[in-house]
Each structure stands twice: as structure tokens, then as C-alpha cells.
Amino acid sequence: MIDGAGTMNEQPRTITLLQINDTHGYLESHPELFWESGRAIYRTAGGYPRIKTIFENARHEASGPVFAFDNGDTFHGTYVAVHTKGEALVEPVNALGLDAWTAHWDFAYGVPRLKELAGRLNHPLLAINCYDKQTGERPFKSYTIIERGGLRVGVIGIAATIIDKTMPPHFSEGLRFTVGNEELPEAIKTLREQKRVHLVVVLSHLGFPQDVKLAHEVKGIDVLLSGHTHNRIDRPFYVNRTPIIESGCHGSFVGRLDVEVGGGTSRVLNHQLITVDESIEPDAAMQRLVDAAIAPHRSTLQPIAGSTESALNRNNVLEATMDNFLLDAIAQAAGTEIAFSNGWRYGAPILPGPVTINDLWNIIPPNPPVSIVDLTGCELRDMLEQNLENTFAADPYAQMGGYMKRCRGLTVYIKIENPHGARVRQIFVGDDPVDVDAVYPVAFVTTQGVPKDIGRNRRDLPMHAIDALRQLLQRRGSIDARLRGTVVAI
């Protein structure tokens, strides 16, 4: 039971909440990885037409009003999303009938563009933790109240706190972001005591570990919908009496919560992590919108660039086959042995067999230039230590990264449980221990691969990541990017 919702004399009623998070621009169905009996199995999942069917089925079947939410990472992550700066997704997103959303990679096109996109949606962008640096005002609403079927739901949004900390500077120009934990209590009090809502929902893009800590610190959250870390929560995780759910990524899952409210309390009656699989009939009207959005780009994206012998994915924390392919490509382009890329989580799997141009763009949709920099062995160690802290910090609020930074040309032995500064136990460059005074040429993509404040002779090469991937495929025909034990937890 969760105290404080509604009034004491009301009869219990049911509210249904639907969640999507981290769809990353995936309008169509795609391969998705599932674990069965300890083995990776790939099945087709996702797609807005099937998500729309799930939403509509819930709206027709539910015994009470239905509310649908999007935790963000919506307008970035595929060629179509990035090439149109989110434009291609506006109509399909509106057709889902969402009630609110928050953001992260959606800031990738700059703050003015995000404001433009948000202004064209039928539901508000919420970010209680986002402030204009000069005025101190919030550029987006902190909460919204939705009344449906005689029930009032108050929704507070928390955008990703890392937008002004680890993302490229243009994401957050003129803005600053907090965690949101200090702002929430006042907003919750307002929603309960002044607005008299039946349910308080927090729509967060902090990440699952961060949201667990948040729920420990802040009382009065009836439901916490989490995003950012791509967790597939198959049953609510309770902190005190606050249920937290998160529903995978790439639109492969929809989360559904049926919540009973009344008598001043609420409780979860049922939770489903619904796989958006091929058993679900696509919604015809949404299919037409998706086809129209992608049609101008199909001829560009369909050609085959080569093939892969191994499945490519980003589902592993320390090393990923998808990034092994990317690292080999940028190392070849730069003529180095060592290469780094960020520990991105997004990027739907690519199955063994043909690799299309569309697949290449899904690997690295920003298509940054291949860059090169000289790092000392000491800088290599310090950079990896900081990345491990960003990934595995004991304080969830200090976790600023995605997965572990992806490496090539190194073998790194780590102890994850050690404190900051003591996690890297040994580094080998090829077969030799790293020399802390030696200088190593390093290829990388984006400042998330190698931060801009370290190294020397930093420069961008006249080649971008997609061309580097294409050239590697042209050179080899077929690639094998199986896990190599680059980073080893001991």
C-alpha cells in the first residue's frame, strides 16, 4: 500500500499505466537479444505499429482509465531519426497517444531544436531538474496533471542528469541539470495537498540504480517509471512501498502496471513486461505513418555493405561484439593498434549474415569523425580508472557513464568492487605491460571515447565512422568480432 493518494472516502478504482523507454528512434521491428537457458537467442521485436496495438488493446480492455508515458531517448539512435533531427518521428510519436515524456539523447540536436520538437508534440516534456543557467528558470514543465475517467494523475519528469556532465557540450548549452531529489518533495506536496491527485508518478531518465536511491530518499512517490539503463524489469522492484519498473529498450517491450487507488492509498494489482513480438498484429494506421517516415531513406539504407560471422550486440557490460567491429574499423582508418569508443548501450543487434548500410548507422548514428591522440601509459590508466568510476561508482548518483568504455589493443584486468583509483589492476598493450611513461597513438570516436582534456596531438581525420566501417567490410568482406577478453574482471 502507498499512502496519500486520493481521498479517504473514495471507492477503490483501477488506473492502468503504460511505459516505453529508450526506444532510440527504432520505428520498425528489429532483432532483439533474449537469454534462454544461458544462451543468447535472437528474435524479432519492437516497432511502433505493434506498440500502438498494445496501447490500443489496453485502452479497450482496462477497467479504468489508461495513461501512457515515454521515459525519453526517443528522437535519436537511427539514421532516420538523426538525418531528420527527429522530424521523422513526430507524427508516429503523436499517434501513440502519450501523456508525458522526459529526455536525454533528445538534446542531441541542441536545445532550440528540442524545444521545437517538444512544441509539436501532443504531450508535454517534463524536466523538474533542468534550469536555464542565466535566469534560473525551468525551460520545461516540472510536472503535469492528467484527469481521465474522474481520476487525476500527477506526473513529475526528471531528465538525465548527465546531459551537462558527460554528453557533448552542445546538448546542454545554456542549461544545467540536477539529480532532482531536492526538488521532488515540494512538487509531490503540491500535487497531493493542493492539486488533490489520486496518484503521483515520477517519470525518470536517471537510470535504475539512481532511481532506487531516489526512492529511498524521497517519500510519497506512488509509482516510479525508470529509464536510461535499459533494464528489463519483469516484476516491480519495491523501495519501501514505491514500485519501480523499467521496460528494456529499442521499443522491444512495453511495461504495464494496473494500480488500484482509493481510500487515500494505492497498490499494484498487476505488472506485465510485454514483449513487442511478431504475435502482435501491427496497427495499420501506424504502419502507414512509419512507412511514410522511412520511405525517403530506404534506397540509402538497404544496400549490403558486407557480412558478419558473429552476432553484433551491445548487451555486455565490459566488452561488446558490436564495438569490436567499430574499434577495428577506426583503428584501421587511423593506422593504430589501440582504439576506444564509448560504452553505448543503444544499437539493436545485427545477426550473422549480410550487414546493410542501415545496420552501420544503427551502430553509430551520429557518424562522428575518426580521431587520433597521443596518450601516455599513465593517461591510459587514469582514463580507464575514471571510466570505471563513472560506470560502477558505489554511489549511484556518481554513475555517469553507460557501460564500460570499449577498448582495442589492450587487455585490462580490473576489480570492480575496489574503490575509485584501485580498480585497474594491470594493463597490457599487446603482450607487454603498459609503460606509464611511454606514448601510445590512440584512435577514438567522440570525446566520450577519449575526454578532450587529456593527451596531445589530438586531431580529427578526414574520415567519419560510417566510412571507416564500410572500408573495413570492403577490405575483409566478412568480419568476425567475437568477444576477445579485452576487459577482464578478476
Secondary structure as GFF3:
##gff-version 3
##sequence-region A 1 490
A	DSSP	beta_strand	2	5	.	.	.	ID=ss1
A	DSSP	beta_strand	13	20	.	.	.	ID=ss2
A	DSSP	beta_strand	30	36	.	.	.	ID=ss3
A	DSSP	beta_strand	39	45	.	.	.	ID=ss4
A	DSSP	alpha_helix	48	61	.	.	.	ID=ss5
A	DSSP	beta_strand	66	70	.	.	.	ID=ss6
A	DSSP	alpha_helix	79	83	.	.	.	ID=ss7
A	DSSP	three_ten_helix	87	89	.	.	.	ID=ss8
A	DSSP	alpha_helix	90	95	.	.	.	ID=ss9
A	DSSP	beta_strand	100	101	.	.	.	ID=ss10
A	DSSP	three_ten_helix	105	109	.	.	.	ID=ss11
A	DSSP	alpha_helix	111	119	.	.	.	ID=ss12
A	DSSP	beta_strand	130	132	.	.	.	ID=ss13
A	DSSP	beta_strand	143	148	.	.	.	ID=ss14
A	DSSP	beta_strand	151	158	.	.	.	ID=ss15
A	DSSP	three_ten_helix	161	164	.	.	.	ID=ss16
A	DSSP	three_ten_helix	169	172	.	.	.	ID=ss17
A	DSSP	beta_strand	175	177	.	.	.	ID=ss18
A	DSSP	alpha_helix	184	189	.	.	.	ID=ss19
A	DSSP	pi_helix	190	194	.	.	.	ID=ss20
A	DSSP	beta_strand	199	204	.	.	.	ID=ss21
A	DSSP	alpha_helix	208	217	.	.	.	ID=ss22
A	DSSP	beta_strand	223	225	.	.	.	ID=ss23
A	DSSP	beta_strand	237	239	.	.	.	ID=ss24
A	DSSP	beta_strand	242	245	.	.	.	ID=ss25
A	DSSP	beta_strand	253	262	.	.	.	ID=ss26
A	DSSP	beta_strand	264	275	.	.	.	ID=ss27
A	DSSP	alpha_helix	284	294	.	.	.	ID=ss28
A	DSSP	three_ten_helix	295	297	.	.	.	ID=ss29
A	DSSP	alpha_helix	298	301	.	.	.	ID=ss30
A	DSSP	beta_strand	304	308	.	.	.	ID=ss31
A	DSSP	alpha_helix	321	334	.	.	.	ID=ss32
A	DSSP	beta_strand	338	341	.	.	.	ID=ss33
A	DSSP	beta_strand	353	356	.	.	.	ID=ss34
A	DSSP	alpha_helix	357	363	.	.	.	ID=ss35
A	DSSP	beta_strand	369	376	.	.	.	ID=ss36
A	DSSP	alpha_helix	377	392	.	.	.	ID=ss37
A	DSSP	three_ten_helix	396	398	.	.	.	ID=ss38
A	DSSP	beta_strand	406	408	.	.	.	ID=ss39
A	DSSP	beta_strand	410	414	.	.	.	ID=ss40
A	DSSP	beta_strand	424	429	.	.	.	ID=ss41
A	DSSP	beta_strand	432	433	.	.	.	ID=ss42
A	DSSP	beta_strand	439	444	.	.	.	ID=ss43
A	DSSP	beta_strand	456	464	.	.	.	ID=ss44
A	DSSP	alpha_helix	465	476	.	.	.	ID=ss45
A	DSSP	beta_strand	478	479	.	.	.	ID=ss46
A	DSSP	beta_strand	487	489	.	.	.	ID=ss47
###
